[in-house]
Amino acid sequence: MGVLSPETVYETVRVRWEQEICFLQIHRPEAGNTISRRLVEECTAVVRQCEDRAKVLVLEGLPEVFCWGADFQELDDGTAGAAGGADGTHAAALYDLWLSLAFGSFVSVAHVQGKANAGGIGFIAACDIVLCENTTVFSLSELLFGLMPACVLPFLIRKTGPARANFATLTTQPFTAGQAVAWGLADDCAADSGRLLRRHLLRLRYLPKKGVARYKNYLRNLDDLLVPSRDKAVAANHEVFSDHENLEKIARYVHTGRFPWEGEQ
């Protein structure tokens, strides 16, 4: 997909520019701010613009939910979406999008409000700086459906270390903003995260674009986790989303709202 112009009308995101700062908002309120095929395409196009134009990219969601992970409705419809479908193409595209947030020639800042789950944690962990509200709740629910956060894990491990990432994956329990800061997933939290974000942007806007680009390229050259893990993550994602039992659990949830452990009514 080619680079979209600043005047592009987007379906799944909202974009605004303040000089060299790009604000990219995940905006799918009708679908719980889940990750669809189109969302990955549009976010990728905006990030490509940022390579040339932005010093800072601020990634945001809705006040109630930052991002809730894969769009199960799209999976059930057979249109694949971000989970990857049969060939893993879209999982690869999503992983590459996160690599761009991690190593692109701009400072990526995740401004997190509300709830963040599953693939939403991948967006967060890929960013350079993570700021959230005190009331933000994080979770990894994949194993409840027999899935795993395959593409998320390398990015999460880079932030929190393997032990915390393993704990969050296995327990599937929500954790607080305070825990996210203590674990290293988030850098700071406040009752008014908007004010916290503005304070950081006042300083970040002074960074020279060339200096940021050179620094981020150096980080990529130092990386021994994210890039080498790409193919393994996409393959693992393909494995769990090709399992018919897992797909049946997803379909049941979409059609009835019942989780895998809940009996028939």
C-alpha positions, 0 to 999 in steps of 0.5 A, a space after each residue: 500500500 502506498 503512502 497516503 497524503 495528509 488529506 487522506 480520509 481514513 476508515 480506522 484511524 484519525 490523524 492530525 499534525 502539529 508541525 512535526 508531531 503526528 497524532 495517530 489515533 486508533 479509532 474503531 469505536 464500533 469494533 471495540 478498537 480492535 485490530 483489523 486488516 484495514 487498521 494495519 494498512 492505514 497505520 503503516 501508511 501513516 508511519 511511512 509519512 512519519 519517516 520523512 515528516 515527523 520528529 514525534 509520533 503519538 499513538 493514542 486510542 479511545 478514552 475507554 479502550 486503547 486497543 483490544 487486540 485482534 478483531 474476532 468478528 473479522 476472523 469469524 467472517 473469514 477475512 483474516 485481518 490482523 491475526 494473519 489468517 491462513 498464510 500469516 500475511 497480516 501477522 507479518 504486516 502487523 509485526 513490521 508495523 511494530 518494528 517501524 514504531 520501535 526503530 523508525 526515524 522518530 520518537 514513538 510515544 504511546 499515550 494509553 487510556 482505558 483498557 489495553 489487551 492482547 495486540 494492543 500491548 504489542 502497539 504499546 511495547 513497540 513504542 519508545 515512550 509509554 505514558 498512561 493514566 492511573 486507571 489504565 488496565 493492561 492484559 494478555 487474554 490470548 491463552 484463554 482461547 488457546 492462542 498465544 501473544 506470539 507477535 507481542 512477546 518479543 516486544 514485551 520481553 524487550 520492555 519487561 524482561 522474560 519473567 514478567 512477560 511470561 507471568 502476564 501471558 500465563 496468568 491472563 490477569 489484568 494488571 494496573 498502570 502502577 504495575 506496568 510502570 514497575 515492570 517497565 512496560 510503561 514509563 510514567 502514569 498520572 491522573 491526567 495523562 494528557 497533561 503528562 503527555 504535553 509536558 513530555 512533548 514540550 521537550 521532545 519537540 526540540 530534538 533534531 530529526 536527523 539526530 533522532 533518526 541516527 539514534 534509532 538506526 543505531 538502536 536497530 543495529 544493536 537489536 538482537 531480539 525483535 528482528 531475529 524473532 520476526 519469522 518465528 513470531 509470525 509462524 507461531 501466530 499462524 499455528 495458533 490461528 490455523 487450529 480449528 479448535 481455537 477458531 471454534 472458540 473464537 466463533 462461539 465467543 463472537 456469536 454467543 458472547 460466552 468464553 471457552 470455559 463457560 458451558 452451553 446455555 
